[in-house]
Amino acid sequence: MKNILCLMCFVVISAFHGYGQKITFSPQWSAQSQFAGYYAAFENGYYAEAGLDVSIVHPTHSYSSINMLKDGTSDFITCELIQAMMASDKGTRLINLLQTTQHTTLVLISHEKGIRLMSDLAGRRIGTWKAGFSDIPYIIDKEHNLGIEWVKFINPLNIYISGAIDATLGKSYNEGILFSMSGITPGSLLRFSEMGYDYPEDGLYVSEKYFKKNPELCRKFAEASRKGWEWVRNNRKEAVDIVMKYVKKENISTNIYNQKWMLEEVLEMQEDIKGEAPSFTLNDNAFFWLNEVLLKYGYISKPVEFQQLTGGKQ
């Protein structure tokens, strides 16, 4: 009996000392406040309390989190809804465990004042990421025959300042803040959500195969991650300190003020249209709109099933 009790104690303690179920989690980009909830879940012990031994491994700029999921390097990832839908269409069927961004963070930053729509920049040169994230702007360009010349960048700051482009795409939590901190006042800065193109972005995903094999583990990871995000919302200063720990570990060029602004924007984008607390669930209306648009312009070959992508939980 004494031996059995000792064994039980070891099992309980091991979950809190890195001896739980080993899993690897990969955010879709370098360390930053965009992923604060996951860092907080790790640092506050929420994953360990759920019996999970989590390793956080960031992707490179040339090898995405979806690729890491495909080759088995990672078990859980974050990615944008559009990328998840396209991956599922191409055979890498994903399950959305947590929807952490309810609105698009895409912005259009222009030298020219008075820009109200992308059509105001017809025939112009607009910067866009080499890594993607520009599907909806490309679709708008095609839909309205704007003839935009897309100029690929890794960082838009220099080519924007030089005047090599007329405008650039950006993320409100990233390039939007970067430009402001660099003392640049754009002629116009427009949110795509204000132009009538609003849709969810970041979510937590797992492969359908892994989900079916490990449903309880997936539930635990999602719940602990949500707990991390909820803690961040109520402990923002401490959350930024945690983010900076990861930033320094990954040697990312940024500062605490940048990450503080980023966190505020990220948390705002988690709220619903009424500004209410995050539901962390996928909006089906926005999903069906994306399905229709992506199908029309050949980004997917057939509609992605909502029940399949959400694991039948919504």
C-alpha positions as CSV (number, residue, x, y, z in Angstrom):
1,M,0.0,0.0,0.0
2,K,2.9,2.3,0.9
3,N,4.5,1.7,-2.5
4,I,1.2,2.5,-4.3
5,L,0.9,5.8,-2.5
6,C,4.5,6.7,-3.3
7,L,3.8,5.9,-7.0
8,M,0.7,8.1,-6.9
9,C,2.6,11.0,-5.4
10,F,5.2,10.7,-8.1
11,V,2.6,10.8,-10.9
12,V,1.0,13.9,-9.4
13,I,4.3,15.7,-8.9
14,S,5.7,14.7,-12.2
15,A,3.0,16.7,-14.1
16,F,4.4,19.8,-12.4
17,H,8.0,19.1,-13.1
18,G,8.1,18.5,-16.9
19,Y,7.2,14.8,-16.8
20,G,3.7,15.2,-18.3
21,Q,2.5,14.5,-21.8
22,K,5.2,15.9,-24.1
23,I,3.9,18.2,-26.8
24,T,5.4,20.9,-29.0
25,F,3.6,24.2,-29.7
26,S,4.6,26.6,-32.5
27,P,3.2,30.2,-32.9
28,Q,3.2,31.4,-36.5
29,W,5.8,34.0,-36.1
30,S,8.7,35.3,-34.0
31,A,8.3,35.9,-30.3
32,Q,6.1,38.9,-29.6
33,S,2.9,40.0,-27.7
34,Q,0.8,38.4,-30.4
35,F,1.3,35.1,-28.5
36,A,1.3,36.5,-24.9
37,G,-1.5,34.1,-23.8
38,Y,0.5,31.0,-24.6
39,Y,3.6,32.3,-22.9
40,A,1.6,33.2,-19.9
41,A,0.0,29.7,-19.8
42,F,3.5,28.2,-19.8
43,E,5.1,30.6,-17.3
44,N,2.1,30.5,-14.9
45,G,2.1,26.7,-14.9
46,Y,-1.3,26.2,-16.5
47,Y,0.0,23.7,-19.0
48,A,1.9,21.8,-16.2
49,E,-1.3,21.8,-14.1
50,A,-3.1,20.1,-17.0
51,G,-0.3,17.4,-17.1
52,L,1.3,18.8,-20.2
53,D,5.0,19.1,-20.8
54,V,5.0,21.9,-23.4
55,S,7.9,23.0,-25.5
56,I,7.4,26.3,-27.4
57,V,9.3,26.4,-30.7
58,H,9.0,29.4,-33.1
59,P,9.2,28.8,-36.8
60,T,11.6,30.6,-39.2
61,H,10.5,33.2,-41.7
62,S,11.0,30.6,-44.5
63,Y,9.3,27.6,-42.8
64,S,5.8,28.2,-41.5
65,S,4.0,26.8,-38.5
66,I,1.8,24.8,-40.9
67,N,4.8,23.2,-42.4
68,M,6.0,22.3,-38.9
69,L,2.6,20.7,-38.2
70,K,2.8,18.8,-41.5
71,D,6.2,17.3,-40.9
72,G,5.5,16.4,-37.3
73,T,7.9,19.0,-35.7
74,S,4.9,20.5,-33.9
75,D,1.7,19.2,-32.4
76,F,-0.2,22.5,-32.0
77,I,0.2,25.7,-33.9
78,T,-1.3,29.1,-34.4
79,C,-2.1,30.3,-37.9
80,E,-4.6,32.6,-39.6
81,L,-8.1,31.3,-40.5
82,I,-7.5,31.7,-44.2
83,Q,-4.3,29.7,-44.1
84,A,-6.0,27.0,-42.1
85,M,-8.8,26.8,-44.6
86,M,-6.4,26.6,-47.6
87,A,-4.3,23.9,-45.8
88,S,-7.4,21.9,-45.1
89,D,-8.5,22.2,-48.7
90,K,-5.1,20.9,-49.8
91,G,-5.3,17.8,-47.6
92,T,-3.8,19.0,-44.3
93,R,-7.1,18.9,-42.4
94,L,-6.9,21.2,-39.3
95,I,-9.1,21.6,-36.3
96,N,-9.7,25.0,-34.7
97,L,-9.4,24.7,-30.9
98,L,-9.4,28.3,-30.0
99,Q,-10.2,31.5,-32.0
100,T,-8.1,34.2,-30.5
101,T,-8.6,37.1,-33.1
102,Q,-12.1,38.0,-34.1
103,H,-11.2,40.8,-36.5
104,T,-8.7,41.3,-39.3
105,T,-5.7,43.4,-38.3
106,L,-4.8,44.3,-41.9
107,V,-4.1,47.9,-42.5
108,L,-3.2,50.0,-45.6
109,I,-0.6,52.6,-45.0
110,S,-0.3,55.3,-47.8
111,H,1.8,58.3,-48.5
112,E,-1.2,60.0,-50.0
113,K,-3.8,61.7,-47.9
114,G,-7.5,61.2,-48.4
115,I,-7.3,57.5,-49.3
116,R,-10.5,55.7,-48.4
117,L,-10.5,52.5,-50.4
118,M,-7.9,50.3,-52.1
119,S,-9.5,51.4,-55.4
120,D,-8.0,54.9,-54.7
121,L,-4.6,53.3,-55.3
122,A,-5.4,51.6,-58.6
123,G,-2.3,51.1,-60.7
124,R,0.0,52.0,-57.8
125,R,2.9,50.1,-56.2
126,I,1.9,48.6,-52.8
127,G,4.2,46.7,-50.5
128,T,3.3,43.2,-49.2
129,W,5.0,40.5,-47.2
130,K,7.1,37.8,-48.8
131,A,5.7,35.4,-46.2
132,G,2.0,35.9,-47.3
133,F,-1.0,37.2,-45.3
134,S,-2.2,39.2,-48.3
135,D,-4.9,37.0,-49.8
136,I,-7.8,39.4,-49.3
137,P,-6.0,42.4,-50.7
138,Y,-5.0,40.3,-53.7
139,I,-8.7,39.3,-54.1
140,I,-9.8,42.9,-53.9
141,D,-7.3,43.8,-56.6
142,K,-8.6,41.0,-58.9
143,E,-12.3,41.7,-58.2
144,H,-12.1,45.3,-59.1
145,N,-9.3,45.0,-61.7
146,L,-7.2,47.6,-60.0
147,G,-3.9,46.6,-61.7
148,I,-1.9,47.1,-58.5
149,E,1.9,46.3,-58.6
150,W,2.7,44.2,-55.5
151,V,6.2,44.7,-54.1
152,K,7.4,42.0,-51.8
153,F,9.2,43.0,-48.5
154,I,10.4,41.5,-45.3
155,N,10.3,44.9,-43.5
156,P,8.4,47.7,-45.2
157,L,9.9,50.6,-43.4
158,N,12.9,51.4,-45.7
159,I,11.1,51.0,-49.0
160,Y,8.2,53.1,-47.7
161,I,10.5,55.9,-46.5
162,S,12.5,55.8,-49.8
163,G,9.3,56.3,-51.8
164,A,9.8,53.1,-53.7
165,I,6.2,52.2,-53.0
166,D,3.0,54.3,-52.9
167,A,1.6,52.4,-49.9
168,T,2.1,49.2,-48.0
169,L,0.1,46.6,-46.3
170,G,0.6,46.1,-42.6
171,K,-0.8,44.6,-39.4
172,S,-2.2,47.1,-36.9
173,Y,-0.4,45.4,-34.1
174,N,2.9,45.3,-35.9
175,E,3.7,47.7,-38.8
176,G,1.1,50.2,-37.7
177,I,2.9,50.5,-34.4
178,L,6.4,50.3,-36.0
179,F,5.6,53.3,-38.2
180,S,4.3,55.4,-35.3
181,M,7.4,54.5,-33.1
182,S,9.7,55.5,-36.0
183,G,8.1,59.0,-36.1
184,I,6.4,58.4,-39.5
185,T,3.0,60.0,-40.0
186,P,1.3,58.3,-43.0
187,G,-0.9,60.3,-45.3
188,S,-3.6,57.7,-44.7
189,L,-3.9,54.6,-42.5
190,L,-6.9,52.5,-43.2
191,R,-8.2,49.3,-41.5
192,F,-9.5,46.7,-43.9
193,S,-12.3,46.0,-41.4
194,E,-13.4,49.6,-42.0
195,M,-13.5,49.1,-45.7
196,G,-16.0,46.3,-45.3
197,Y,-13.6,43.4,-45.1
198,D,-13.6,42.0,-41.6
199,Y,-12.9,38.4,-40.7
200,P,-11.2,36.4,-37.9
201,E,-7.5,35.8,-38.1
202,D,-5.4,34.0,-35.5
203,G,-6.5,30.7,-34.0
204,L,-5.1,27.7,-32.3
205,Y,-5.0,24.6,-34.5
206,V,-4.1,20.9,-34.5
207,S,-4.3,18.3,-37.2
208,E,-7.5,16.4,-37.5
209,K,-5.6,13.1,-37.1
210,Y,-4.0,14.3,-33.8
211,F,-7.3,15.6,-32.6
212,K,-9.1,12.3,-33.2
213,K,-6.3,10.4,-31.5
214,N,-5.9,12.7,-28.5
215,P,-9.2,14.6,-27.9
216,E,-8.7,15.0,-24.1
217,L,-5.2,16.2,-24.5
218,C,-6.4,18.8,-27.1
219,R,-9.1,19.9,-24.7
220,K,-6.6,20.4,-21.9
221,F,-4.2,22.4,-24.1
222,A,-6.9,24.6,-25.4
223,E,-8.4,25.3,-21.9
224,A,-4.9,26.0,-20.5
225,S,-4.2,28.4,-23.4
226,R,-7.5,30.2,-22.9
227,K,-6.7,30.5,-19.2
228,G,-3.4,32.1,-20.2
229,W,-5.1,34.7,-22.4
230,E,-7.7,35.5,-19.7
231,W,-4.8,36.0,-17.2
232,V,-3.1,38.3,-19.7
233,R,-6.2,40.5,-20.1
234,N,-6.2,41.1,-16.3
235,N,-2.4,41.3,-15.8
236,R,-1.1,43.3,-18.8
237,K,2.1,44.7,-17.3
238,E,3.2,41.4,-16.0
239,A,2.2,39.8,-19.4
240,V,4.5,42.2,-21.3
241,D,7.4,41.3,-18.9
242,I,6.8,37.6,-19.8
243,V,6.8,38.5,-23.5
244,M,10.1,40.3,-23.1
245,K,11.6,37.1,-21.6
246,Y,10.8,35.3,-24.8
247,V,11.9,38.2,-27.0
248,K,15.3,38.3,-25.4
249,K,15.7,34.5,-25.6
250,E,14.9,34.6,-29.3
251,N,17.1,37.7,-29.9
252,I,14.2,39.7,-31.4
253,S,14.9,43.4,-32.2
254,T,12.1,45.2,-30.3
255,N,11.5,46.9,-27.0
256,I,9.0,46.8,-24.1
257,Y,7.1,49.9,-25.3
258,N,6.5,48.3,-28.7
259,Q,5.3,45.1,-27.1
260,K,3.0,46.9,-24.7
261,W,1.3,48.7,-27.6
262,M,1.1,45.5,-29.6
263,L,-0.5,43.7,-26.7
264,E,-3.2,46.3,-26.3
265,E,-4.1,46.0,-30.0
266,V,-4.1,42.2,-29.9
267,L,-6.4,42.1,-26.9
268,E,-8.8,44.6,-28.6
269,M,-9.0,42.4,-31.7
270,Q,-10.0,39.5,-29.5
271,E,-13.3,41.3,-28.5
272,D,-16.5,40.9,-30.5
273,I,-18.0,43.7,-32.6
274,K,-19.7,45.2,-29.4
275,G,-16.4,45.3,-27.6
276,E,-17.4,42.5,-25.2
277,A,-15.1,39.9,-23.7
278,P,-13.6,37.2,-26.0
279,S,-15.7,34.1,-26.7
280,F,-12.6,32.3,-28.3
281,T,-15.0,30.7,-30.7
282,L,-15.1,31.0,-34.5
283,N,-17.8,33.2,-36.0
284,D,-19.7,31.1,-38.5
285,N,-20.9,34.0,-40.6
286,A,-17.4,35.3,-41.2
287,F,-16.3,31.7,-41.9
288,F,-18.9,31.3,-44.6
289,W,-18.1,34.6,-46.2
290,L,-14.4,33.6,-46.5
291,N,-15.5,30.2,-47.9
292,E,-17.4,31.9,-50.7
293,V,-14.7,34.4,-51.5
294,L,-11.8,31.9,-51.4
295,L,-13.7,29.5,-53.5
296,K,-14.7,32.1,-56.1
297,Y,-11.1,33.2,-56.7
298,G,-9.5,29.7,-56.6
299,Y,-7.8,29.8,-53.3
300,I,-9.7,26.6,-52.3
301,S,-11.1,23.9,-54.7
302,K,-14.2,23.2,-52.6
303,P,-16.0,24.6,-49.6
304,V,-14.4,23.9,-46.2
305,E,-16.8,22.3,-43.8
306,F,-17.4,24.5,-40.7
307,Q,-18.2,21.4,-38.5
308,Q,-15.0,19.7,-39.7
309,L,-12.7,22.7,-39.1
310,T,-14.2,23.2,-35.6
311,G,-14.2,19.6,-34.7
312,G,-17.9,19.6,-34.4
313,K,-17.7,21.6,-31.2
314,Q,-19.5,24.8,-32.3
